[in-house]
Amino acid sequence: MNKGELVDKIAENASVTKKQADAVLTAALEAIIEAVSSGDKVTLVGFGSFESRERKAREGRNPKTNEKMEIPATKVPAFSAGKLFREKVAPPKSN
């Protein structure tokens, strides 16, 4: 599903126009990106949480020359799925 298909589904489920659904989705995504980029954690109960994580500096190799190189430390965005989301995707096995 791409953004356009998601907008269509939101518009249908919320009984709003596609233009309104797109505006709300865009605003929500921008708010999440802004919060995470400023170091905040965004938690949507049942869905998951978005946060910024530190990645340590490490040694890597150039695949063309096989030469060792230092990969600098950096921040990366991360998403952790919530319990309800995980269970919906992969229901627990019952024995």
DODRENMAR-56017 format. One line per 4 residues: number of its first residue (from 1); their letters; for each residue x, y, z of N, C-alpha, C, O. Coordinates in Angstrom, 3 decimals, decimal comma. Layout:
% DODRENMAR-56017
NUM = a = X Y Z X Y Z X Y Z X Y Z ~ ...
This chain:
% DODRENMAR-56017
1 = mnkg = 0,852 -1,172 0,000 0,000 0,000 0,000 0,900 1,238 0,000 1,825 1,348 0,805 ~ 0,615 2,156 -0,908 1,372 3,409 -0,934 0,548 4,517 -0,265 -0,559 4,276 0,217 ~ 1,105 5,734 -0,244 0,426 6,829 0,453 -0,948 7,132 -0,149 -1,904 7,386 0,583 ~ -1,046 7,107 -1,470 -2,329 7,387 -2,126 -3,397 6,371 -1,734 -4,543 6,734 -1,465
5 = elvd = -3,015 5,102 -1,704 -3,954 4,048 -1,306 -4,347 4,191 0,166 -5,493 3,944 0,540 ~ -3,379 4,593 0,993 -3,661 4,818 2,407 -4,629 5,990 2,580 -5,552 5,916 3,390 ~ -4,425 7,049 1,836 -5,330 8,208 1,878 -6,742 7,778 1,476 -7,717 8,174 2,114 ~ -6,852 6,969 0,420 -8,167 6,474 -0,007 -8,844 5,689 1,112 -10,035 5,872 1,366
9 = kiae = -8,100 4,824 1,777 -8,652 3,991 2,851 -9,072 4,854 4,044 -10,125 4,623 4,638 ~ -8,252 5,843 4,394 -8,590 6,746 5,503 -9,865 7,523 5,170 -10,761 7,643 6,006 ~ -9,941 8,049 3,946 -11,116 8,824 3,526 -12,369 7,963 3,615 -13,413 8,422 4,078 ~ -12,262 6,730 3,177 -13,403 5,807 3,204 -13,808 5,474 4,644 -14,990 5,533 4,984
13 = nasv = -12,838 5,128 5,486 -13,133 4,717 6,871 -13,606 5,869 7,753 -14,421 5,666 8,653 ~ -13,100 7,076 7,499 -13,441 8,220 8,346 -14,557 9,078 7,746 -14,955 10,078 8,344 ~ -15,058 8,701 6,587 -16,114 9,455 5,897 -15,732 10,923 5,699 -16,504 11,832 6,007 ~ -14,531 11,126 5,181 -14,058 12,471 4,848 -13,594 12,442 3,395 -13,487 11,375 2,789
17 = tkkq = -13,319 13,624 2,840 -12,838 13,676 1,461 -11,389 13,204 1,409 -10,686 13,185 2,420 ~ -10,963 12,826 0,213 -9,571 12,399 0,031 -8,618 13,555 0,345 -7,536 13,350 0,896 ~ -9,037 14,766 -0,012 -8,204 15,944 0,238 -8,024 16,154 1,749 -6,922 16,458 2,206 ~ -9,097 15,992 2,514 -9,009 16,129 3,972 -8,153 15,016 4,567 -7,322 15,268 5,440
21 = adav = -8,352 13,795 4,100 -7,576 12,657 4,603 -6,093 12,856 4,320 -5,254 12,580 5,178 ~ -5,764 13,336 3,112 -4,370 13,579 2,746 -3,760 14,657 3,639 -2,619 14,525 4,084 ~ -4,518 15,728 3,903 -4,021 16,819 4,746 -3,735 16,327 6,168 -2,717 16,686 6,759 ~ -4,629 15,511 6,707 -4,452 15,002 8,071 -3,266 14,032 8,127 -2,443 14,115 9,039
25 = ltaa = -3,176 13,121 7,165 -2,060 12,165 7,143 -0,732 12,882 6,995 0,223 12,568 7,706 ~ -0,658 13,836 6,089 0,572 14,605 5,879 0,962 15,356 7,151 2,132 15,357 7,533 ~ -0,009 15,996 7,812 0,265 16,731 9,048 0,752 15,786 10,145 1,667 16,127 10,895 ~ 0,148 14,603 10,242 0,551 13,628 11,267 1,978 13,153 11,016 2,782 13,088 11,946
29 = leai = 2,298 12,820 9,768 3,649 12,354 9,445 4,685 13,444 9,690 5,768 13,169 10,207 ~ 4,356 14,678 9,321 5,277 15,796 9,547 5,512 16,008 11,046 6,639 16,276 11,463 ~ 4,454 15,891 11,854 4,578 16,063 13,300 5,464 14,968 13,896 6,280 15,246 14,774 ~ 5,313 13,733 13,431 6,141 12,623 13,914 7,599 12,859 13,536 8,491 12,709 14,372
33 = ieav = 7,844 13,225 12,285 9,214 13,475 11,815 9,857 14,606 12,609 11,013 14,498 13,019 ~ 9,121 15,683 12,826 9,647 16,829 13,569 9,987 16,446 15,010 11,041 16,821 15,525 ~ 9,090 15,696 15,659 9,321 15,296 17,052 10,526 14,374 17,170 11,373 14,575 18,040 ~ 10,613 13,369 16,309 11,721 12,407 16,379 13,046 13,085 16,037 14,069 12,793 16,656
37 = ssgd = 13,032 13,981 15,063 14,282 14,656 14,687 14,773 15,599 15,778 15,960 15,921 15,827 ~ 13,870 16,046 16,659 14,302 16,907 17,768 14,606 16,102 19,033 14,865 16,674 20,092 ~ 14,574 14,760 18,915 14,975 13,911 20,033 13,836 13,354 20,865 14,079 12,611 21,815 ~ 12,597 13,694 20,531 11,447 13,174 21,277 11,067 11,785 20,782 11,399 11,399 19,661
41 = kvtl = 10,374 11,048 21,625 9,838 9,745 21,259 8,333 9,919 21,062 7,669 10,556 21,879 ~ 7,798 9,359 19,986 6,371 9,440 19,696 5,782 8,047 19,883 6,168 7,108 19,187 ~ 4,841 7,914 20,828 4,225 6,624 21,107 2,749 6,665 20,757 2,005 7,511 21,252 ~ 2,335 5,752 19,905 0,936 5,596 19,540 0,503 4,247 20,112 0,822 3,197 19,554
45 = vgfg = -0,223 4,282 21,224 -0,586 3,076 21,952 -1,284 2,084 21,025 -2,225 2,439 20,315 ~ -0,818 0,849 21,039 -1,375 -0,202 20,207 -0,726 -0,288 18,834 -0,744 -1,344 18,202 ~ -0,152 0,819 18,368 0,485 0,834 17,046 1,989 0,664 17,183 2,569 -0,265 16,621 ~ 2,621 1,566 17,934 4,064 1,476 18,115 4,667 2,809 18,480 3,956 3,781 18,736
49 = sfes = 5,992 2,846 18,502 6,667 4,097 18,840 7,807 4,384 17,870 8,483 3,486 17,368 ~ 7,984 5,668 17,637 9,033 6,175 16,767 10,027 6,903 17,650 9,639 7,655 18,544 ~ 11,323 6,681 17,398 12,344 7,377 18,174 13,631 7,471 17,375 13,792 6,830 16,337 ~ 14,534 8,280 17,880 15,849 8,422 17,285 16,806 7,572 18,114 16,777 7,625 19,343
53 = rerk = 17,646 6,795 17,453 18,622 5,968 18,163 20,025 6,313 17,707 20,258 6,666 16,551 ~ 20,950 6,204 18,641 22,358 6,453 18,342 22,969 5,184 17,767 22,792 4,100 18,322 ~ 23,673 5,312 16,678 24,429 4,191 16,121 25,900 4,502 16,349 26,394 5,543 15,917 ~ 26,596 3,602 17,025 28,005 3,821 17,357 28,879 3,780 16,113 28,513 3,205 15,088
57 = areg = 30,044 4,405 16,232 31,034 4,330 15,156 31,497 2,881 15,066 31,578 2,178 16,073 ~ 31,796 2,450 13,858 32,234 1,066 13,692 33,159 0,958 12,487 33,256 1,869 11,665 ~ 33,824 -0,168 12,412 34,725 -0,400 11,299 33,980 -1,143 10,199 33,247 -2,094 10,471 ~ 34,165 -0,717 8,980 33,540 -1,378 7,843 34,577 -1,630 6,774 35,763 -1,361 6,963
61 = rnpk = 34,127 -2,141 5,662 35,029 -2,399 4,535 34,414 -1,849 3,261 33,205 -1,934 3,045 ~ 35,263 -1,288 2,429 34,830 -0,842 1,113 34,655 -2,099 0,267 35,626 -2,828 0,062 ~ 33,450 -2,379 -0,230 33,231 -3,618 -0,973 34,026 -3,719 -2,289 34,298 -4,821 -2,767 ~ 34,392 -2,580 -2,863 35,159 -2,617 -4,115 36,625 -2,941 -3,877 37,216 -3,747 -4,596
65 = tnek = 37,217 -2,300 -2,851 38,658 -2,453 -2,627 38,971 -3,355 -1,445 40,125 -3,730 -1,241 ~ 37,956 -3,706 -0,665 38,115 -4,511 0,552 38,964 -3,779 1,601 39,457 -4,384 2,554 ~ 39,120 -2,475 1,405 39,908 -1,660 2,313 39,090 -1,338 3,567 37,899 -1,042 3,476 ~ 39,744 -1,398 4,753 39,056 -1,075 5,999 38,783 0,418 6,040 39,582 1,227 5,567
69 = meip = 37,624 0,772 6,621 37,288 2,183 6,762 36,478 2,376 8,034 35,821 1,445 8,502 ~ 36,520 3,557 8,586 35,779 3,867 9,800 34,434 4,468 9,404 34,376 5,447 8,660 ~ 33,351 3,868 9,911 32,010 4,401 9,680 31,667 5,242 10,907 31,635 4,711 12,017 ~ 31,409 6,541 10,738 31,191 7,416 11,902 29,875 7,131 12,633 28,946 6,553 12,070
73 = atkv = 29,822 7,546 13,888 28,589 7,435 14,681 27,530 8,329 14,056 27,852 9,354 13,455 ~ 26,277 7,943 14,196 25,188 8,727 13,627 23,891 8,437 14,367 23,812 7,501 15,162 ~ 22,895 9,238 14,101 21,546 8,994 14,640 20,705 8,409 13,522 20,818 8,821 12,367 ~ 19,860 7,447 13,866 18,974 6,845 12,875 17,561 6,795 13,429 17,382 6,621 14,635
77 = pafs = 16,537 6,945 12,562 15,165 6,801 13,033 14,864 5,326 13,268 15,372 4,462 12,553 ~ 14,037 5,041 14,272 13,682 3,654 14,574 12,205 3,568 14,915 11,623 4,502 15,467 ~ 11,606 2,429 14,576 10,206 2,166 14,887 10,130 0,837 15,619 10,746 -0,147 15,210 ~ 9,369 0,818 16,703 9,109 -0,418 17,436 7,607 -0,646 17,409 6,835 0,196 17,868
81 = agkl = 7,197 -1,783 16,870 5,771 -2,085 16,784 5,199 -2,341 18,172 5,854 -2,952 19,017 ~ 3,981 -1,874 18,402 3,288 -2,098 19,664 2,746 -3,522 19,743 2,714 -4,243 18,745 ~ 2,326 -3,910 20,925 1,854 -5,270 21,165 0,664 -5,633 20,269 0,659 -6,705 19,663 ~ -0,336 -4,764 20,178 -1,513 -5,060 19,351 -1,140 -5,221 17,879 -1,661 -6,100 17,194
85 = frek = -0,243 -4,375 17,401 0,210 -4,432 16,016 0,944 -5,753 15,769 0,664 -6,449 14,793 ~ 1,877 -6,094 16,651 2,626 -7,355 16,512 1,698 -8,557 16,509 1,859 -9,472 15,702 ~ 0,713 -8,555 17,426 -0,199 -9,693 17,519 -1,114 -9,798 16,299 -1,512 -10,900 15,919 ~ -1,447 -8,673 15,687 -2,286 -8,677 14,491 -1,504 -9,238 13,302 -2,051 -9,975 12,482
89 = vapp = -0,235 -8,886 13,220 0,613 -9,348 12,112 0,980 -10,816 12,294 0,922 -11,597 11,344 ~ 1,358 -11,189 13,515 1,771 -12,567 13,804 1,080 -13,016 15,077 1,644 -12,895 16,165 ~ -0,149 -13,540 14,953 -0,880 -13,987 16,152 -0,086 -15,035 16,920 0,566 -15,887 16,317 ~ -0,138 -14,974 18,263 0,588 -15,970 19,053 0,039 -17,369 18,787 -1,167 -17,559 18,632
93 = ksn = 0,938 -18,332 18,739 0,532 -19,716 18,507 -0,066 -20,294 19,786 0,467 -20,087 20,876 ~ -1,159 -21,008 19,649 -1,760 -21,646 20,826 -1,527 -23,158 20,736 -1,728 -23,771 19,688 ~ -1,110 -23,725 21,829 -0,828 -25,172 21,859 -1,864 -25,906 22,654 -1,789 -27,127 22,787
